[in-house]
Amino acid sequence: MAAELIKKQISAVTDARIYARPESDDGGRHIVLYVEQHAPDSPLDPLVKENRSALQEYNWRLVLIKVPIGSIKVITDSL
C-alpha cells in the first residue's frame, strides 16, 4: 500500500509523529501525509521535504499537512 511505503520512508528521516492515508477529492485519489510539528507554520525539515519529493517519482499525488503536536492522535482516534 502506498500510504505505508510513504510512512516508512518518512519515518526513517524524522522523529516527528506522522500519519499517512489514502483520500480522494475532485482531482482523484491521493495520499495525505500528516506531520506533527511544534509550530506548524515553520518550515518542514529538509530531509522530510527531500524524501517526500522522491516519493512523487512514483506518480502519487501527495498532500502534506503540518499539524500541531497531538493532532494525529485525535485524527486516528476519530476513525
PyMOL Python script that loads the backbone (N, CA, C, O; Angstrom):
from pymol import cmd

cmd.read_pdbstr("""\
ATOM      1  N   MET A   1       0.839  -1.177   0.000  1.00  0.00           N
ATOM      2  CA  MET A   1       0.000   0.000   0.000  1.00  0.00           C
ATOM      3  C   MET A   1       0.886   1.243   0.000  1.00  0.00           C
ATOM      4  O   MET A   1       1.886   1.304   0.716  1.00  0.00           O
ATOM      5  N   ALA A   2       0.514   2.225  -0.803  1.00  0.00           N
ATOM      6  CA  ALA A   2       1.313   3.437  -0.973  1.00  0.00           C
ATOM      7  C   ALA A   2       1.474   4.214   0.327  1.00  0.00           C
ATOM      8  O   ALA A   2       2.560   4.719   0.613  1.00  0.00           O
ATOM      9  N   ALA A   3       0.414   4.317   1.116  1.00  0.00           N
ATOM     10  CA  ALA A   3       0.483   5.081   2.367  1.00  0.00           C
ATOM     11  C   ALA A   3       1.512   4.480   3.320  1.00  0.00           C
ATOM     12  O   ALA A   3       2.238   5.215   3.989  1.00  0.00           O
ATOM     13  N   GLU A   4       1.580   3.159   3.385  1.00  0.00           N
ATOM     14  CA  GLU A   4       2.553   2.505   4.274  1.00  0.00           C
ATOM     15  C   GLU A   4       3.981   2.736   3.801  1.00  0.00           C
ATOM     16  O   GLU A   4       4.878   2.935   4.620  1.00  0.00           O
ATOM     17  N   LEU A   5       4.203   2.712   2.490  1.00  0.00           N
ATOM     18  CA  LEU A   5       5.537   2.967   1.950  1.00  0.00           C
ATOM     19  C   LEU A   5       5.979   4.395   2.266  1.00  0.00           C
ATOM     20  O   LEU A   5       7.125   4.628   2.650  1.00  0.00           O
ATOM     21  N   ILE A   6       5.073   5.336   2.103  1.00  0.00           N
ATOM     22  CA  ILE A   6       5.389   6.732   2.404  1.00  0.00           C
ATOM     23  C   ILE A   6       5.706   6.895   3.887  1.00  0.00           C
ATOM     24  O   ILE A   6       6.682   7.551   4.249  1.00  0.00           O
ATOM     25  N   LYS A   7       4.881   6.299   4.740  1.00  0.00           N
ATOM     26  CA  LYS A   7       5.101   6.391   6.185  1.00  0.00           C
ATOM     27  C   LYS A   7       6.465   5.807   6.564  1.00  0.00           C
ATOM     28  O   LYS A   7       7.188   6.390   7.372  1.00  0.00           O
ATOM     29  N   LYS A   8       6.811   4.673   5.989  1.00  0.00           N
ATOM     30  CA  LYS A   8       8.101   4.032   6.282  1.00  0.00           C
ATOM     31  C   LYS A   8       9.259   4.918   5.826  1.00  0.00           C
ATOM     32  O   LYS A   8      10.234   5.094   6.556  1.00  0.00           O
ATOM     33  N   GLN A   9       9.150   5.470   4.627  1.00  0.00           N
ATOM     34  CA  GLN A   9      10.218   6.305   4.064  1.00  0.00           C
ATOM     35  C   GLN A   9      10.431   7.573   4.897  1.00  0.00           C
ATOM     36  O   GLN A   9      11.569   7.929   5.201  1.00  0.00           O
ATOM     37  N   ILE A  10       9.358   8.242   5.260  1.00  0.00           N
ATOM     38  CA  ILE A  10       9.471   9.490   6.015  1.00  0.00           C
ATOM     39  C   ILE A  10       9.896   9.221   7.460  1.00  0.00           C
ATOM     40  O   ILE A  10      10.666   9.995   8.029  1.00  0.00           O
ATOM     41  N   SER A  11       9.408   8.139   8.056  1.00  0.00           N
ATOM     42  CA  SER A  11       9.790   7.790   9.437  1.00  0.00           C
ATOM     43  C   SER A  11      11.286   7.553   9.563  1.00  0.00           C
ATOM     44  O   SER A  11      11.857   7.740  10.638  1.00  0.00           O
ATOM     45  N   ALA A  12      11.922   7.146   8.481  1.00  0.00           N
ATOM     46  CA  ALA A  12      13.357   6.874   8.509  1.00  0.00           C
ATOM     47  C   ALA A  12      14.191   8.147   8.655  1.00  0.00           C
ATOM     48  O   ALA A  12      15.365   8.074   9.019  1.00  0.00           O
ATOM     49  N   VAL A  13      13.599   9.314   8.376  1.00  0.00           N
ATOM     50  CA  VAL A  13      14.385  10.550   8.404  1.00  0.00           C
ATOM     51  C   VAL A  13      13.898  11.579   9.428  1.00  0.00           C
ATOM     52  O   VAL A  13      14.445  12.679   9.503  1.00  0.00           O
ATOM     53  N   THR A  14      12.878  11.233  10.215  1.00  0.00           N
ATOM     54  CA  THR A  14      12.387  12.190  11.208  1.00  0.00           C
ATOM     55  C   THR A  14      11.867  11.477  12.449  1.00  0.00           C
ATOM     56  O   THR A  14      11.424  10.330  12.385  1.00  0.00           O
ATOM     57  N   ASP A  15      11.928  12.174  13.577  1.00  0.00           N
ATOM     58  CA  ASP A  15      11.341  11.662  14.814  1.00  0.00           C
ATOM     59  C   ASP A  15       9.916  12.178  14.994  1.00  0.00           C
ATOM     60  O   ASP A  15       9.217  11.778  15.925  1.00  0.00           O
ATOM     61  N   ALA A  16       9.491  13.062  14.105  1.00  0.00           N
ATOM     62  CA  ALA A  16       8.142  13.625  14.200  1.00  0.00           C
ATOM     63  C   ALA A  16       7.110  12.519  14.014  1.00  0.00           C
ATOM     64  O   ALA A  16       7.316  11.579  13.246  1.00  0.00           O
ATOM     65  N   ARG A  17       6.005  12.650  14.726  1.00  0.00           N
ATOM     66  CA  ARG A  17       4.920  11.685  14.550  1.00  0.00           C
ATOM     67  C   ARG A  17       4.261  11.976  13.206  1.00  0.00           C
ATOM     68  O   ARG A  17       3.951  13.125  12.892  1.00  0.00           O
ATOM     69  N   ILE A  18       4.050  10.925  12.417  1.00  0.00           N
ATOM     70  CA  ILE A  18       3.431  11.095  11.106  1.00  0.00           C
ATOM     71  C   ILE A  18       2.301  10.095  10.929  1.00  0.00           C
ATOM     72  O   ILE A  18       2.226   9.080  11.621  1.00  0.00           O
ATOM     73  N   TYR A  19       1.436  10.404   9.997  1.00  0.00           N
ATOM     74  CA  TYR A  19       0.319   9.520   9.668  1.00  0.00           C
ATOM     75  C   TYR A  19       0.011   9.723   8.191  1.00  0.00           C
ATOM     76  O   TYR A  19      -0.110  10.859   7.732  1.00  0.00           O
ATOM     77  N   ALA A  20      -0.115   8.644   7.453  1.00  0.00           N
ATOM     78  CA  ALA A  20      -0.421   8.724   6.025  1.00  0.00           C
ATOM     79  C   ALA A  20      -1.650   7.876   5.736  1.00  0.00           C
ATOM     80  O   ALA A  20      -1.806   6.776   6.267  1.00  0.00           O
ATOM     81  N   ARG A  21      -2.521   8.409   4.879  1.00  0.00           N
ATOM     82  CA  ARG A  21      -3.705   7.638   4.497  1.00  0.00           C
ATOM     83  C   ARG A  21      -4.169   8.060   3.107  1.00  0.00           C
ATOM     84  O   ARG A  21      -4.000   9.212   2.708  1.00  0.00           O
ATOM     85  N   PRO A  22      -4.757   7.113   2.376  1.00  0.00           N
ATOM     86  CA  PRO A  22      -5.302   7.454   1.056  1.00  0.00           C
ATOM     87  C   PRO A  22      -6.607   8.231   1.217  1.00  0.00           C
ATOM     88  O   PRO A  22      -7.421   7.926   2.088  1.00  0.00           O
ATOM     89  N   GLU A  23      -6.789   9.222   0.378  1.00  0.00           N
ATOM     90  CA  GLU A  23      -8.018  10.011   0.357  1.00  0.00           C
ATOM     91  C   GLU A  23      -8.336  10.331  -1.097  1.00  0.00           C
ATOM     92  O   GLU A  23      -7.579   9.969  -1.998  1.00  0.00           O
ATOM     93  N   SER A  24      -9.446  11.002  -1.322  1.00  0.00           N
ATOM     94  CA  SER A  24      -9.781  11.431  -2.678  1.00  0.00           C
ATOM     95  C   SER A  24     -10.517  12.758  -2.631  1.00  0.00           C
ATOM     96  O   SER A  24     -11.133  13.116  -1.627  1.00  0.00           O
ATOM     97  N   ASP A  25     -10.437  13.478  -3.742  1.00  0.00           N
ATOM     98  CA  ASP A  25     -11.147  14.740  -3.891  1.00  0.00           C
ATOM     99  C   ASP A  25     -11.523  14.888  -5.361  1.00  0.00           C
ATOM    100  O   ASP A  25     -11.487  13.909  -6.107  1.00  0.00           O
ATOM    101  N   ASP A  26     -11.879  16.083  -5.785  1.00  0.00           N
ATOM    102  CA  ASP A  26     -12.278  16.290  -7.178  1.00  0.00           C
ATOM    103  C   ASP A  26     -11.157  15.982  -8.167  1.00  0.00           C
ATOM    104  O   ASP A  26     -11.418  15.722  -9.342  1.00  0.00           O
ATOM    105  N   GLY A  27      -9.917  16.009  -7.697  1.00  0.00           N
ATOM    106  CA  GLY A  27      -8.774  15.715  -8.558  1.00  0.00           C
ATOM    107  C   GLY A  27      -8.420  14.239  -8.606  1.00  0.00           C
ATOM    108  O   GLY A  27      -7.509  13.848  -9.335  1.00  0.00           O
ATOM    109  N   GLY A  28      -9.120  13.418  -7.845  1.00  0.00           N
ATOM    110  CA  GLY A  28      -8.858  11.981  -7.822  1.00  0.00           C
ATOM    111  C   GLY A  28      -8.242  11.524  -6.510  1.00  0.00           C
ATOM    112  O   GLY A  28      -8.295  12.222  -5.497  1.00  0.00           O
ATOM    113  N   ARG A  29      -7.656  10.330  -6.556  1.00  0.00           N
ATOM    114  CA  ARG A  29      -7.069   9.734  -5.351  1.00  0.00           C
ATOM    115  C   ARG A  29      -5.684  10.321  -5.087  1.00  0.00           C
ATOM    116  O   ARG A  29      -4.964  10.701  -6.010  1.00  0.00           O
ATOM    117  N   HIS A  30      -5.331  10.383  -3.805  1.00  0.00           N
ATOM    118  CA  HIS A  30      -4.028  10.878  -3.391  1.00  0.00           C
ATOM    119  C   HIS A  30      -3.720  10.343  -1.995  1.00  0.00           C
ATOM    120  O   HIS A  30      -4.583   9.767  -1.332  1.00  0.00           O
ATOM    121  N   ILE A  31      -2.492  10.541  -1.566  1.00  0.00           N
ATOM    122  CA  ILE A  31      -2.073  10.168  -0.217  1.00  0.00           C
ATOM    123  C   ILE A  31      -1.899  11.459   0.580  1.00  0.00           C
ATOM    124  O   ILE A  31      -1.232  12.392   0.134  1.00  0.00           O
ATOM    125  N   VAL A  32      -2.511  11.501   1.769  1.00  0.00           N
ATOM    126  CA  VAL A  32      -2.331  12.653   2.656  1.00  0.00           C
ATOM    127  C   VAL A  32      -1.315  12.254   3.721  1.00  0.00           C
ATOM    128  O   VAL A  32      -1.471  11.229   4.385  1.00  0.00           O
ATOM    129  N   LEU A  33      -0.289  13.060   3.876  1.00  0.00           N
ATOM    130  CA  LEU A  33       0.748  12.831   4.878  1.00  0.00           C
ATOM    131  C   LEU A  33       0.636  13.920   5.935  1.00  0.00           C
ATOM    132  O   LEU A  33       0.907  15.091   5.667  1.00  0.00           O
ATOM    133  N   TYR A  34       0.235  13.523   7.138  1.00  0.00           N
ATOM    134  CA  TYR A  34       0.144  14.444   8.272  1.00  0.00           C
ATOM    135  C   TYR A  34       1.466  14.376   9.028  1.00  0.00           C
ATOM    136  O   TYR A  34       1.947  13.286   9.337  1.00  0.00           O
ATOM    137  N   VAL A  35       2.053  15.527   9.328  1.00  0.00           N
ATOM    138  CA  VAL A  35       3.318  15.599  10.063  1.00  0.00           C
ATOM    139  C   VAL A  35       3.110  16.526  11.256  1.00  0.00           C
ATOM    140  O   VAL A  35       2.750  17.691  11.088  1.00  0.00           O
ATOM    141  N   GLU A  36       3.339  16.003  12.469  1.00  0.00           N
ATOM    142  CA  GLU A  36       3.205  16.838  13.667  1.00  0.00           C
ATOM    143  C   GLU A  36       4.436  17.723  13.832  1.00  0.00           C
ATOM    144  O   GLU A  36       5.570  17.265  13.692  1.00  0.00           O
ATOM    145  N   GLN A  37       4.190  19.002  14.133  1.00  0.00           N
ATOM    146  CA  GLN A  37       5.268  19.953  14.385  1.00  0.00           C
ATOM    147  C   GLN A  37       4.854  20.866  15.532  1.00  0.00           C
ATOM    148  O   GLN A  37       3.671  21.162  15.706  1.00  0.00           O
ATOM    149  N   HIS A  38       5.847  21.315  16.320  1.00  0.00           N
ATOM    150  CA  HIS A  38       5.558  22.249  17.422  1.00  0.00           C
ATOM    151  C   HIS A  38       4.953  23.536  16.873  1.00  0.00           C
ATOM    152  O   HIS A  38       4.033  24.099  17.466  1.00  0.00           O
ATOM    153  N   ALA A  39       5.467  23.994  15.754  1.00  0.00           N
ATOM    154  CA  ALA A  39       4.945  25.202  15.103  1.00  0.00           C
ATOM    155  C   ALA A  39       4.615  24.840  13.654  1.00  0.00           C
ATOM    156  O   ALA A  39       5.496  24.893  12.795  1.00  0.00           O
ATOM    157  N   PRO A  40       3.368  24.473  13.368  1.00  0.00           N
ATOM    158  CA  PRO A  40       3.008  24.030  12.017  1.00  0.00           C
ATOM    159  C   PRO A  40       3.305  25.041  10.908  1.00  0.00           C
ATOM    160  O   PRO A  40       3.413  24.663   9.741  1.00  0.00           O
ATOM    161  N   ASP A  41       3.436  26.315  11.262  1.00  0.00           N
ATOM    162  CA  ASP A  41       3.752  27.302  10.233  1.00  0.00           C
ATOM    163  C   ASP A  41       5.252  27.409   9.961  1.00  0.00           C
ATOM    164  O   ASP A  41       5.667  28.174   9.091  1.00  0.00           O
ATOM    165  N   SER A  42       6.068  26.649  10.699  1.00  0.00           N
ATOM    166  CA  SER A  42       7.513  26.658  10.475  1.00  0.00           C
ATOM    167  C   SER A  42       7.867  25.767   9.283  1.00  0.00           C
ATOM    168  O   SER A  42       7.083  24.896   8.906  1.00  0.00           O
ATOM    169  N   PRO A  43       9.047  25.983   8.690  1.00  0.00           N
ATOM    170  CA  PRO A  43       9.455  25.179   7.529  1.00  0.00           C
ATOM    171  C   PRO A  43       9.581  23.693   7.878  1.00  0.00           C
ATOM    172  O   PRO A  43       9.870  23.323   9.016  1.00  0.00           O
ATOM    173  N   LEU A  44       9.362  22.881   6.890  1.00  0.00           N
ATOM    174  CA  LEU A  44       9.481  21.439   7.037  1.00  0.00           C
ATOM    175  C   LEU A  44      10.953  21.048   7.084  1.00  0.00           C
ATOM    176  O   LEU A  44      11.776  21.657   6.400  1.00  0.00           O
ATOM    177  N   ASP A  45      11.291  20.045   7.881  1.00  0.00           N
ATOM    178  CA  ASP A  45      12.656  19.524   7.949  1.00  0.00           C
ATOM    179  C   ASP A  45      13.120  19.189   6.526  1.00  0.00           C
ATOM    180  O   ASP A  45      12.391  18.521   5.793  1.00  0.00           O
ATOM    181  N   PRO A  46      14.319  19.638   6.116  1.00  0.00           N
ATOM    182  CA  PRO A  46      14.797  19.390   4.751  1.00  0.00           C
ATOM    183  C   PRO A  46      14.818  17.906   4.356  1.00  0.00           C
ATOM    184  O   PRO A  46      14.538  17.575   3.204  1.00  0.00           O
ATOM    185  N   LEU A  47      15.146  17.010   5.295  1.00  0.00           N
ATOM    186  CA  LEU A  47      15.167  15.583   4.961  1.00  0.00           C
ATOM    187  C   LEU A  47      13.767  15.059   4.655  1.00  0.00           C
ATOM    188  O   LEU A  47      13.594  14.229   3.762  1.00  0.00           O
ATOM    189  N   VAL A  48      12.774  15.537   5.389  1.00  0.00           N
ATOM    190  CA  VAL A  48      11.394  15.126   5.123  1.00  0.00           C
ATOM    191  C   VAL A  48      10.973  15.643   3.755  1.00  0.00           C
ATOM    192  O   VAL A  48      10.364  14.922   2.964  1.00  0.00           O
ATOM    193  N   LYS A  49      11.304  16.892   3.490  1.00  0.00           N
ATOM    194  CA  LYS A  49      10.949  17.507   2.209  1.00  0.00           C
ATOM    195  C   LYS A  49      11.595  16.747   1.047  1.00  0.00           C
ATOM    196  O   LYS A  49      10.951  16.488   0.030  1.00  0.00           O
ATOM    197  N   GLU A  50      12.863  16.398   1.207  1.00  0.00           N
ATOM    198  CA  GLU A  50      13.595  15.674   0.162  1.00  0.00           C
ATOM    199  C   GLU A  50      12.977  14.297  -0.086  1.00  0.00           C
ATOM    200  O   GLU A  50      12.783  13.907  -1.237  1.00  0.00           O
ATOM    201  N   ASN A  51      12.672  13.567   0.967  1.00  0.00           N
ATOM    202  CA  ASN A  51      12.092  12.234   0.816  1.00  0.00           C
ATOM    203  C   ASN A  51      10.672  12.297   0.271  1.00  0.00           C
ATOM    204  O   ASN A  51      10.255  11.414  -0.478  1.00  0.00           O
ATOM    205  N   ARG A  52       9.937  13.318   0.637  1.00  0.00           N
ATOM    206  CA  ARG A  52       8.583  13.491   0.107  1.00  0.00           C
ATOM    207  C   ARG A  52       8.649  13.690  -1.407  1.00  0.00           C
ATOM    208  O   ARG A  52       7.853  13.113  -2.148  1.00  0.00           O
ATOM    209  N   SER A  53       9.591  14.501  -1.859  1.00  0.00           N
ATOM    210  CA  SER A  53       9.748  14.747  -3.289  1.00  0.00           C
ATOM    211  C   SER A  53      10.146  13.475  -4.025  1.00  0.00           C
ATOM    212  O   SER A  53       9.677  13.226  -5.136  1.00  0.00           O
ATOM    213  N   ALA A  54      11.008  12.672  -3.411  1.00  0.00           N
ATOM    214  CA  ALA A  54      11.437  11.421  -4.037  1.00  0.00           C
ATOM    215  C   ALA A  54      10.258  10.479  -4.244  1.00  0.00           C
ATOM    216  O   ALA A  54      10.210   9.762  -5.243  1.00  0.00           O
ATOM    217  N   LEU A  55       9.310  10.473  -3.314  1.00  0.00           N
ATOM    218  CA  LEU A  55       8.148   9.595  -3.439  1.00  0.00           C
ATOM    219  C   LEU A  55       7.227  10.023  -4.568  1.00  0.00           C
ATOM    220  O   LEU A  55       6.486   9.196  -5.100  1.00  0.00           O
ATOM    221  N   GLN A  56       7.256  11.286  -4.945  1.00  0.00           N
ATOM    222  CA  GLN A  56       6.415  11.758  -6.036  1.00  0.00           C
ATOM    223  C   GLN A  56       6.873  11.194  -7.377  1.00  0.00           C
ATOM    224  O   GLN A  56       6.132  11.262  -8.358  1.00  0.00           O
ATOM    225  N   GLU A  57       8.083  10.638  -7.435  1.00  0.00           N
ATOM    226  CA  GLU A  57       8.559   9.987  -8.653  1.00  0.00           C
ATOM    227  C   GLU A  57       7.696   8.786  -9.016  1.00  0.00           C
ATOM    228  O   GLU A  57       7.688   8.354 -10.169  1.00  0.00           O
ATOM    229  N   TYR A  58       6.969   8.245  -8.043  1.00  0.00           N
ATOM    230  CA  TYR A  58       6.089   7.109  -8.293  1.00  0.00           C
ATOM    231  C   TYR A  58       4.735   7.546  -8.848  1.00  0.00           C
ATOM    232  O   TYR A  58       3.819   6.735  -8.985  1.00  0.00           O
ATOM    233  N   ASN A  59       4.618   8.841  -9.169  1.00  0.00           N
ATOM    234  CA  ASN A  59       3.389   9.424  -9.706  1.00  0.00           C
ATOM    235  C   ASN A  59       2.226   9.395  -8.732  1.00  0.00           C
ATOM    236  O   ASN A  59       1.069   9.364  -9.149  1.00  0.00           O
ATOM    237  N   TRP A  60       2.515   9.403  -7.455  1.00  0.00           N
ATOM    238  CA  TRP A  60       1.459   9.530  -6.462  1.00  0.00           C
ATOM    239  C   TRP A  60       1.251  11.017  -6.208  1.00  0.00           C
ATOM    240  O   TRP A  60       2.214  11.778  -6.115  1.00  0.00           O
ATOM    241  N   ARG A  61       0.033  11.413  -6.101  1.00  0.00           N
ATOM    242  CA  ARG A  61      -0.251  12.785  -5.691  1.00  0.00           C
ATOM    243  C   ARG A  61      -0.181  12.772  -4.176  1.00  0.00           C
ATOM    244  O   ARG A  61      -0.927  12.053  -3.511  1.00  0.00           O
ATOM    245  N   LEU A  62       0.709  13.564  -3.647  1.00  0.00           N
ATOM    246  CA  LEU A  62       0.970  13.570  -2.211  1.00  0.00           C
ATOM    247  C   LEU A  62       0.625  14.940  -1.646  1.00  0.00           C
ATOM    248  O   LEU A  62       1.148  15.959  -2.098  1.00  0.00           O
ATOM    249  N   VAL A  63      -0.260  14.958  -0.653  1.00  0.00           N
ATOM    250  CA  VAL A  63      -0.670  16.197   0.001  1.00  0.00           C
ATOM    251  C   VAL A  63      -0.083  16.188   1.409  1.00  0.00           C
ATOM    252  O   VAL A  63      -0.327  15.261   2.182  1.00  0.00           O
ATOM    253  N   LEU A  64       0.683  17.210   1.737  1.00  0.00           N
ATOM    254  CA  LEU A  64       1.321  17.311   3.048  1.00  0.00           C
ATOM    255  C   LEU A  64       0.531  18.272   3.923  1.00  0.00           C
ATOM    256  O   LEU A  64       0.212  19.386   3.507  1.00  0.00           O
ATOM    257  N   ILE A  65       0.217  17.832   5.140  1.00  0.00           N
ATOM    258  CA  ILE A  65      -0.478  18.686   6.094  1.00  0.00           C
ATOM    259  C   ILE A  65       0.325  18.699   7.391  1.00  0.00           C
ATOM    260  O   ILE A  65       0.475  17.668   8.047  1.00  0.00           O
ATOM    261  N   LYS A  66       0.840  19.876   7.757  1.00  0.00           N
ATOM    262  CA  LYS A  66       1.560  20.032   9.022  1.00  0.00           C
ATOM    263  C   LYS A  66       0.528  20.363  10.094  1.00  0.00           C
ATOM    264  O   LYS A  66      -0.286  21.270   9.926  1.00  0.00           O
ATOM    265  N   VAL A  67       0.572  19.617  11.197  1.00  0.00           N
ATOM    266  CA  VAL A  67      -0.413  19.783  12.267  1.00  0.00           C
ATOM    267  C   VAL A  67       0.300  19.957  13.613  1.00  0.00           C
ATOM    268  O   VAL A  67       1.449  19.539  13.761  1.00  0.00           O
ATOM    269  N   PRO A  68      -0.378  20.574  14.601  1.00  0.00           N
ATOM    270  CA  PRO A  68       0.216  20.727  15.931  1.00  0.00           C
ATOM    271  C   PRO A  68       0.410  19.370  16.619  1.00  0.00           C
ATOM    272  O   PRO A  68      -0.270  18.397  16.295  1.00  0.00           O
ATOM    273  N   ILE A  69       1.333  19.321  17.558  1.00  0.00           N
ATOM    274  CA  ILE A  69       1.598  18.115  18.342  1.00  0.00           C
ATOM    275  C   ILE A  69       0.294  17.648  18.996  1.00  0.00           C
ATOM    276  O   ILE A  69      -0.443  18.450  19.569  1.00  0.00           O
ATOM    277  N   GLY A  70       0.020  16.356  18.904  1.00  0.00           N
ATOM    278  CA  GLY A  70      -1.181  15.771  19.491  1.00  0.00           C
ATOM    279  C   GLY A  70      -2.334  15.619  18.517  1.00  0.00           C
ATOM    280  O   GLY A  70      -3.296  14.908  18.809  1.00  0.00           O
ATOM    281  N   SER A  71      -2.259  16.266  17.373  1.00  0.00           N
ATOM    282  CA  SER A  71      -3.363  16.224  16.405  1.00  0.00           C
ATOM    283  C   SER A  71      -3.544  14.856  15.762  1.00  0.00           C
ATOM    284  O   SER A  71      -4.675  14.454  15.489  1.00  0.00           O
ATOM    285  N   ILE A  72      -2.466  14.138  15.517  1.00  0.00           N
ATOM    286  CA  ILE A  72      -2.588  12.835  14.858  1.00  0.00           C
ATOM    287  C   ILE A  72      -3.357  11.865  15.745  1.00  0.00           C
ATOM    288  O   ILE A  72      -4.138  11.060  15.238  1.00  0.00           O
ATOM    289  N   LYS A  73      -3.156  11.924  17.043  1.00  0.00           N
ATOM    290  CA  LYS A  73      -3.922  11.063  17.952  1.00  0.00           C
ATOM    291  C   LYS A  73      -5.414  11.354  17.823  1.00  0.00           C
ATOM    292  O   LYS A  73      -6.230  10.433  17.798  1.00  0.00           O
ATOM    293  N   VAL A  74      -5.764  12.616  17.743  1.00  0.00           N
ATOM    294  CA  VAL A  74      -7.173  12.996  17.584  1.00  0.00           C
ATOM    295  C   VAL A  74      -7.714  12.465  16.257  1.00  0.00           C
ATOM    296  O   VAL A  74      -8.832  11.953  16.199  1.00  0.00           O
ATOM    297  N   ILE A  75      -6.919  12.589  15.194  1.00  0.00           N
ATOM    298  CA  ILE A  75      -7.342  12.116  13.870  1.00  0.00           C
ATOM    299  C   ILE A  75      -7.548  10.608  13.883  1.00  0.00           C
ATOM    300  O   ILE A  75      -8.575  10.120  13.412  1.00  0.00           O
ATOM    301  N   THR A  76      -6.584   9.867  14.418  1.00  0.00           N
ATOM    302  CA  THR A  76      -6.684   8.403  14.395  1.00  0.00           C
ATOM    303  C   THR A  76      -7.739   7.884  15.364  1.00  0.00           C
ATOM    304  O   THR A  76      -8.358   6.854  15.100  1.00  0.00           O
ATOM    305  N   ASP A  77      -7.955   8.573  16.474  1.00  0.00           N
ATOM    306  CA  ASP A  77      -8.993   8.151  17.423  1.00  0.00           C
ATOM    307  C   ASP A  77     -10.393   8.334  16.849  1.00  0.00           C
ATOM    308  O   ASP A  77     -11.330   7.651  17.264  1.00  0.00           O
ATOM    309  N   SER A  78     -10.536   9.251  15.900  1.00  0.00           N
ATOM    310  CA  SER A  78     -11.858   9.517  15.334  1.00  0.00           C
ATOM    311  C   SER A  78     -12.212   8.566  14.193  1.00  0.00           C
ATOM    312  O   SER A  78     -13.325   8.616  13.670  1.00  0.00           O
ATOM    313  N   LEU A  79     -11.283   7.707  13.806  1.00  0.00           N
ATOM    314  CA  LEU A  79     -11.551   6.772  12.692  1.00  0.00           C
ATOM    315  C   LEU A  79     -12.341   5.573  13.146  1.00  0.00           C
ATOM    316  O   LEU A  79     -12.649   4.695  12.339  1.00  0.00           O
TER     317      LEU A  79
END
""", "prot")
cmd.dss("prot")
cmd.show_as("cartoon", "prot")
cmd.util.cbc("prot")
cmd.orient("prot")
